[in-house]
Amino acid sequence: MHTQSRFSIPHPGHGRLLLVAVALFGVYQLPQAAGSPYLMLLFPPVAWLGSRALGFRGMRAWYLDARPGWLSLLALGLGLAMVAKFAAFAAGTQTGVYDFSWPGAAVGSDLARALAFLVISTFIASAAEDILTRGLVMRAFPRLGRHPVFILLSASLYVLNHVHRLQNGPVEWIMLFCFGLAYAAALWRTGTLWAALGLHWGWNLANGLLDTSARTDVLQPLLAPAYSSAAHLALLVCVFAAMPPLASGAVIATSASLRCGHERQ
C-alpha cells in the first residue's frame, strides 16, 4: 500500500466517481423530465449512497459534514440571499419591471402546511443542485478546488445543468452564470457546501415566499434577469467580505482525515 501525502485525498476510482455522477445527474433531471417535482425526494438518498460508495460517511463526500461553524454559515447565507432577493424585487417594482398585489392569503393550518412544504422543498432542490454542480465537482477535482478557476468551472456547469432553460437565450445564461459564481465562490471560500447551500436556499425560499404571499408579475421580462444577476454579483462580494476563508490546503487535509477516519471504523 503506497503512502499518502498528508494533504492528499485518497481519490476514489474514476469509474466509480463517474457512475455516481451519472446517477446524481439522472435523478436530478428526473423530476423535470417526468413532470413530477416530488421525484426530487429521491435525490437525498441517492446522494447519501453515492457518498458511501466513494468511501465517506453521510454526506461528507459533498462537503456537507458537521464541521465547526457549519450552521452559522448556513444561516448567514440564508439571510444574505433572502435580503438580496427582496431588495432586487423591491428595486424592480419601483422601476416598473415587476408588479405585485396582495390577494387573499391562506390562513391557519393551510398556511402552515404551505410554508412547511415550501421550506422543505426549496431546501432539497437547492441542496441537490449544489451537490451536483459544486460538491461533486470539488470532489472530482480536489486540487482544482483550491484554485479560483474552480469558481468559473462550477458556474459554467451550473448553467449547463439547466438544460430545460438553455433555450431562453444568452440573457438567461448570463443570469445563471452570475448565480453560479456566487454559490461556487461560497464553497471555494469556506471549504464547506453549507455556505453555498445557505445562499441558494435563501434565494429559492424568498422566491417561494413571494409567490405564496403575493401575486407577482414580470412586466419587463428582458430586464428582470438583470436584477437577479446584480443581486448575485452583490452576493459574490458578500461571500468574500462576510464569510471566513478556509486556510490553504485545509479542504484537502480535512477531507482526507474524514475519509481515513471512516476507513478505520
C-alpha positions as a Markdown table, in Angstrom:
| # | Residue | x | y | z |
|---|---|---|---|---|
| 1 | Met | 0.0 | 0.0 | 0.0 |
| 2 | His | 1.5 | 3.3 | -1.1 |
| 3 | Thr | 1.9 | 6.2 | 1.4 |
| 4 | Gln | -0.4 | 9.1 | 1.1 |
| 5 | Ser | 0.8 | 12.7 | 1.4 |
| 6 | Arg | -0.6 | 14.5 | 4.4 |
| 7 | Phe | -2.5 | 16.9 | 2.2 |
| 8 | Ser | -3.7 | 14.5 | -0.5 |
| 9 | Ile | -7.1 | 12.8 | -0.8 |
| 10 | Pro | -7.4 | 9.1 | -1.3 |
| 11 | His | -9.1 | 9.8 | -4.6 |
| 12 | Pro | -12.0 | 7.4 | -5.4 |
| 13 | Gly | -11.7 | 5.3 | -8.6 |
| 14 | His | -12.6 | 7.3 | -11.7 |
| 15 | Gly | -15.1 | 4.7 | -12.8 |
| 16 | Arg | -16.9 | 4.7 | -9.5 |
| 17 | Leu | -16.9 | 8.5 | -9.4 |
| 18 | Leu | -18.3 | 8.7 | -13.0 |
| 19 | Leu | -21.1 | 6.2 | -12.1 |
| 20 | Val | -22.0 | 8.3 | -9.1 |
| 21 | Ala | -22.0 | 11.5 | -11.2 |
| 22 | Val | -24.3 | 9.9 | -13.8 |
| 23 | Ala | -26.7 | 8.7 | -11.1 |
| 24 | Leu | -26.9 | 12.1 | -9.5 |
| 25 | Phe | -27.4 | 13.9 | -12.8 |
| 26 | Gly | -30.1 | 11.4 | -13.8 |
| 27 | Val | -32.0 | 11.7 | -10.5 |
| 28 | Tyr | -31.7 | 15.5 | -10.5 |
| 29 | Gln | -33.2 | 15.8 | -14.1 |
| 30 | Leu | -35.9 | 13.1 | -13.5 |
| 31 | Pro | -38.5 | 15.4 | -11.8 |
| 32 | Gln | -38.4 | 17.9 | -14.7 |
| 33 | Ala | -38.5 | 15.1 | -17.4 |
| 34 | Ala | -41.3 | 13.3 | -15.7 |
| 35 | Gly | -43.2 | 16.4 | -14.7 |
| 36 | Ser | -43.4 | 15.5 | -11.0 |
| 37 | Pro | -41.5 | 17.6 | -8.5 |
| 38 | Tyr | -42.0 | 15.0 | -5.8 |
| 39 | Leu | -39.4 | 12.8 | -7.5 |
| 40 | Met | -36.8 | 15.2 | -6.2 |
| 41 | Leu | -37.2 | 13.3 | -2.9 |
| 42 | Leu | -35.2 | 10.6 | -4.5 |
| 43 | Phe | -32.1 | 12.8 | -4.6 |
| 44 | Pro | -31.0 | 12.8 | -0.9 |
| 45 | Pro | -30.9 | 9.0 | -0.5 |
| 46 | Val | -29.1 | 8.7 | -3.9 |
| 47 | Ala | -26.6 | 11.3 | -2.8 |
| 48 | Trp | -26.1 | 9.6 | 0.5 |
| 49 | Leu | -25.5 | 6.2 | -1.2 |
| 50 | Gly | -23.1 | 7.9 | -3.6 |
| 51 | Ser | -21.1 | 9.4 | -0.8 |
| 52 | Arg | -20.9 | 6.0 | 0.9 |
| 53 | Ala | -19.9 | 4.4 | -2.4 |
| 54 | Leu | -16.9 | 6.8 | -2.6 |
| 55 | Gly | -15.8 | 5.8 | 0.9 |
| 56 | Phe | -17.3 | 8.7 | 3.0 |
| 57 | Arg | -19.8 | 8.7 | 5.8 |
| 58 | Gly | -23.1 | 10.6 | 5.5 |
| 59 | Met | -22.8 | 13.5 | 3.0 |
| 60 | Arg | -19.2 | 14.2 | 3.7 |
| 61 | Ala | -18.2 | 13.4 | 0.1 |
| 62 | Trp | -20.1 | 16.5 | -0.9 |
| 63 | Tyr | -18.5 | 18.7 | 1.9 |
| 64 | Leu | -21.7 | 18.6 | 3.9 |
| 65 | Asp | -20.1 | 17.5 | 7.2 |
| 66 | Ala | -20.9 | 19.0 | 10.6 |
| 67 | Arg | -17.6 | 20.8 | 10.9 |
| 68 | Pro | -17.5 | 23.7 | 13.4 |
| 69 | Gly | -19.4 | 26.8 | 12.2 |
| 70 | Trp | -21.5 | 25.0 | 9.6 |
| 71 | Leu | -24.8 | 26.1 | 11.0 |
| 72 | Ser | -23.6 | 29.8 | 11.2 |
| 73 | Leu | -22.6 | 29.7 | 7.6 |
| 74 | Leu | -25.9 | 28.2 | 6.5 |
| 75 | Ala | -27.8 | 30.8 | 8.4 |
| 76 | Leu | -25.6 | 33.6 | 7.1 |
| 77 | Gly | -26.0 | 32.6 | 3.5 |
| 78 | Leu | -29.8 | 32.1 | 4.0 |
| 79 | Gly | -30.1 | 35.6 | 5.4 |
| 80 | Leu | -27.9 | 37.3 | 2.8 |
| 81 | Ala | -29.7 | 35.7 | -0.1 |
| 82 | Met | -33.2 | 36.5 | 1.2 |
| 83 | Val | -32.3 | 40.1 | 1.8 |
| 84 | Ala | -30.8 | 40.3 | -1.7 |
| 85 | Lys | -33.9 | 38.8 | -3.3 |
| 86 | Phe | -36.3 | 41.1 | -1.5 |
| 87 | Ala | -34.1 | 44.1 | -2.3 |
| 88 | Ala | -33.9 | 43.1 | -6.0 |
| 89 | Phe | -37.6 | 42.7 | -6.1 |
| 90 | Ala | -38.3 | 46.0 | -4.4 |
| 91 | Ala | -35.9 | 47.8 | -6.8 |
| 92 | Gly | -37.6 | 46.1 | -9.8 |
| 93 | Thr | -41.0 | 47.1 | -8.5 |
| 94 | Gln | -40.0 | 50.7 | -8.2 |
| 95 | Thr | -38.7 | 50.8 | -11.7 |
| 96 | Gly | -41.7 | 49.0 | -13.3 |
| 97 | Val | -40.0 | 45.7 | -14.0 |
| 98 | Tyr | -42.2 | 43.8 | -11.5 |
| 99 | Asp | -45.7 | 44.3 | -10.3 |
| 100 | Phe | -47.4 | 42.7 | -7.3 |
| 101 | Ser | -50.6 | 42.7 | -5.4 |
| 102 | Trp | -51.8 | 41.1 | -2.1 |
| 103 | Pro | -54.6 | 38.6 | -2.8 |
| 104 | Gly | -56.4 | 36.8 | 0.0 |
| 105 | Ala | -53.8 | 34.7 | 1.6 |
| 106 | Ala | -54.2 | 31.3 | 3.2 |
| 107 | Val | -54.5 | 31.3 | 6.9 |
| 108 | Gly | -54.2 | 28.8 | 9.8 |
| 109 | Ser | -53.3 | 25.2 | 9.0 |
| 110 | Asp | -53.4 | 25.8 | 5.3 |
| 111 | Leu | -50.7 | 28.5 | 5.5 |
| 112 | Ala | -48.7 | 26.4 | 7.9 |
| 113 | Arg | -48.7 | 23.4 | 5.6 |
| 114 | Ala | -47.8 | 25.6 | 2.6 |
| 115 | Leu | -44.9 | 27.2 | 4.4 |
| 116 | Ala | -43.6 | 23.8 | 5.7 |
| 117 | Phe | -43.7 | 22.3 | 2.2 |
| 118 | Leu | -42.0 | 25.4 | 0.8 |
| 119 | Val | -39.2 | 25.3 | 3.3 |
| 120 | Ile | -38.5 | 21.6 | 2.8 |
| 121 | Ser | -38.9 | 21.5 | -1.0 |
| 122 | Thr | -36.7 | 24.5 | -1.6 |
| 123 | Phe | -34.0 | 23.1 | 0.7 |
| 124 | Ile | -34.0 | 19.7 | -1.0 |
| 125 | Ala | -33.9 | 21.2 | -4.5 |
| 126 | Ser | -31.2 | 23.7 | -3.6 |
| 127 | Ala | -29.1 | 21.0 | -1.9 |
| 128 | Ala | -29.5 | 18.7 | -4.8 |
| 129 | Glu | -28.1 | 21.2 | -7.4 |
| 130 | Asp | -25.4 | 22.3 | -5.0 |
| 131 | Ile | -24.2 | 18.7 | -4.6 |
| 132 | Leu | -24.3 | 18.1 | -8.4 |
| 133 | Thr | -22.6 | 21.3 | -9.7 |
| 134 | Arg | -20.4 | 22.2 | -6.7 |
| 135 | Gly | -19.7 | 19.4 | -4.2 |
| 136 | Leu | -19.3 | 16.8 | -6.8 |
| 137 | Val | -17.0 | 19.0 | -8.9 |
| 138 | Met | -14.8 | 19.7 | -6.0 |
| 139 | Arg | -14.7 | 16.0 | -5.0 |
| 140 | Ala | -13.7 | 15.1 | -8.6 |
| 141 | Phe | -11.0 | 17.8 | -8.8 |
| 142 | Pro | -9.9 | 18.4 | -5.2 |
| 143 | Arg | -6.7 | 20.2 | -6.1 |
| 144 | Leu | -8.6 | 22.4 | -8.6 |
| 145 | Gly | -11.0 | 23.1 | -5.8 |
| 146 | Arg | -8.4 | 25.4 | -4.2 |
| 147 | His | -7.8 | 27.4 | -7.4 |
| 148 | Pro | -10.1 | 30.3 | -8.4 |
| 149 | Val | -10.7 | 28.6 | -11.7 |
| 150 | Phe | -13.0 | 26.2 | -9.8 |
| 151 | Ile | -15.5 | 29.1 | -9.4 |
| 152 | Leu | -15.6 | 29.6 | -13.2 |
| 153 | Leu | -15.9 | 25.8 | -13.9 |
| 154 | Ser | -18.6 | 25.2 | -11.4 |
| 155 | Ala | -20.6 | 28.3 | -12.6 |
| 156 | Ser | -20.4 | 27.1 | -16.2 |
| 157 | Leu | -21.6 | 23.6 | -15.2 |
| 158 | Tyr | -24.4 | 25.2 | -13.2 |
| 159 | Val | -25.6 | 27.0 | -16.4 |
| 160 | Leu | -25.4 | 23.7 | -18.4 |
| 161 | Asn | -27.3 | 21.8 | -15.8 |
| 162 | His | -30.4 | 24.0 | -16.5 |
| 163 | Val | -30.9 | 22.0 | -19.7 |
| 164 | His | -34.6 | 23.0 | -19.9 |
| 165 | Arg | -33.8 | 26.7 | -19.7 |
| 166 | Leu | -31.0 | 26.9 | -22.2 |
| 167 | Gln | -33.4 | 27.7 | -25.0 |
| 168 | Asn | -34.2 | 31.0 | -23.3 |
| 169 | Gly | -31.0 | 32.5 | -24.7 |
| 170 | Pro | -27.9 | 34.4 | -23.6 |
| 171 | Val | -29.7 | 36.7 | -21.1 |
| 172 | Glu | -30.8 | 33.6 | -19.2 |
| 173 | Trp | -27.3 | 32.1 | -19.5 |
| 174 | Ile | -25.6 | 35.2 | -18.1 |
| 175 | Met | -28.1 | 35.3 | -15.2 |
| 176 | Leu | -27.5 | 31.7 | -14.3 |
| 177 | Phe | -23.7 | 32.2 | -14.6 |
| 178 | Cys | -23.9 | 35.0 | -12.0 |
| 179 | Phe | -25.9 | 32.7 | -9.7 |
| 180 | Gly | -23.3 | 30.0 | -10.1 |
| 181 | Leu | -20.4 | 32.4 | -9.4 |
| 182 | Ala | -21.8 | 33.4 | -6.0 |
| 183 | Tyr | -22.7 | 29.9 | -5.0 |
| 184 | Ala | -19.4 | 28.3 | -6.2 |
| 185 | Ala | -17.4 | 31.1 | -4.5 |
| 186 | Ala | -19.1 | 30.3 | -1.2 |
| 187 | Leu | -17.8 | 26.7 | -1.3 |
| 188 | Trp | -14.4 | 27.8 | -2.6 |
| 189 | Arg | -14.1 | 30.5 | 0.1 |
| 190 | Thr | -15.2 | 28.4 | 3.1 |
| 191 | Gly | -14.5 | 24.8 | 2.1 |
| 192 | Thr | -18.0 | 23.7 | 3.0 |
| 193 | Leu | -21.1 | 23.3 | 0.9 |
| 194 | Trp | -23.2 | 24.6 | 3.7 |
| 195 | Ala | -22.2 | 28.2 | 2.8 |
| 196 | Ala | -23.3 | 27.8 | -0.8 |
| 197 | Leu | -26.5 | 25.9 | 0.2 |
| 198 | Gly | -27.4 | 28.8 | 2.5 |
| 199 | Leu | -27.2 | 31.3 | -0.4 |
| 200 | His | -29.0 | 29.0 | -2.9 |
| 201 | Trp | -31.8 | 28.0 | -0.4 |
| 202 | Gly | -32.3 | 31.6 | 0.7 |
| 203 | Trp | -32.9 | 32.8 | -2.8 |
| 204 | Asn | -35.2 | 30.0 | -3.7 |
| 205 | Leu | -37.1 | 30.3 | -0.4 |
| 206 | Ala | -37.5 | 34.1 | -0.9 |
| 207 | Asn | -38.9 | 33.4 | -4.3 |
| 208 | Gly | -41.3 | 30.9 | -2.9 |
| 209 | Leu | -42.5 | 33.2 | -0.1 |
| 210 | Leu | -43.2 | 35.9 | -2.7 |
| 211 | Asp | -45.2 | 33.5 | -4.8 |
| 212 | Thr | -47.1 | 32.2 | -1.7 |
| 213 | Ser | -47.9 | 35.6 | -0.1 |
| 214 | Ala | -48.5 | 37.8 | -3.2 |
| 215 | Arg | -49.3 | 37.8 | -6.8 |
| 216 | Thr | -46.2 | 38.8 | -8.7 |
| 217 | Asp | -46.0 | 39.7 | -12.4 |
| 218 | Val | -42.9 | 40.3 | -14.6 |
| 219 | Leu | -43.8 | 43.4 | -16.7 |
| 220 | Gln | -40.4 | 43.6 | -18.5 |
| 221 | Pro | -39.0 | 40.1 | -19.0 |
| 222 | Leu | -35.9 | 41.3 | -20.8 |
| 223 | Leu | -34.9 | 43.5 | -17.9 |
| 224 | Ala | -35.9 | 41.2 | -15.0 |
| 225 | Pro | -32.8 | 38.9 | -15.2 |
| 226 | Ala | -30.5 | 41.9 | -14.8 |
| 227 | Tyr | -31.9 | 42.5 | -11.3 |
| 228 | Ser | -31.3 | 38.9 | -10.3 |
| 229 | Ser | -27.8 | 39.0 | -11.9 |
| 230 | Ala | -26.9 | 42.2 | -10.0 |
| 231 | Ala | -28.2 | 40.7 | -6.7 |
| 232 | His | -26.0 | 37.7 | -7.1 |
| 233 | Leu | -22.9 | 39.8 | -8.0 |
| 234 | Ala | -23.6 | 41.6 | -4.8 |
| 235 | Leu | -23.8 | 38.3 | -3.0 |
| 236 | Leu | -20.5 | 37.3 | -4.6 |
| 237 | Val | -18.9 | 40.4 | -2.9 |
| 238 | Cys | -20.6 | 39.5 | 0.4 |
| 239 | Val | -19.1 | 36.0 | 0.2 |
| 240 | Phe | -15.6 | 37.5 | 0.2 |
| 241 | Ala | -16.4 | 40.2 | 2.7 |
| 242 | Ala | -18.5 | 38.3 | 5.3 |
| 243 | Met | -17.6 | 34.6 | 5.0 |
| 244 | Pro | -14.5 | 33.4 | 6.7 |
| 245 | Pro | -11.8 | 31.9 | 4.4 |
| 246 | Leu | -10.6 | 28.4 | 4.9 |
| 247 | Ala | -6.8 | 28.0 | 5.4 |
| 248 | Ser | -4.9 | 27.0 | 2.4 |
| 249 | Gly | -4.9 | 23.2 | 2.0 |
| 250 | Ala | -7.5 | 22.7 | 4.8 |
| 251 | Val | -10.2 | 21.3 | 2.5 |
| 252 | Ile | -7.8 | 18.6 | 1.2 |
| 253 | Ala | -6.5 | 17.8 | 4.7 |
| 254 | Thr | -9.9 | 17.7 | 6.3 |
| 255 | Ser | -11.4 | 15.6 | 3.6 |
| 256 | Ala | -8.5 | 13.1 | 3.8 |
| 257 | Ser | -8.8 | 12.9 | 7.6 |
| 258 | Leu | -12.6 | 12.3 | 7.4 |
| 259 | Arg | -12.2 | 9.6 | 4.9 |
| 260 | Cys | -9.3 | 7.9 | 6.7 |
| 261 | Gly | -11.3 | 8.1 | 9.9 |
| 262 | His | -14.2 | 6.2 | 8.2 |
| 263 | Glu | -11.9 | 3.6 | 6.9 |
| 264 | Arg | -10.5 | 2.8 | 10.4 |
| 265 | Gln | -14.0 | 2.2 | 11.8 |
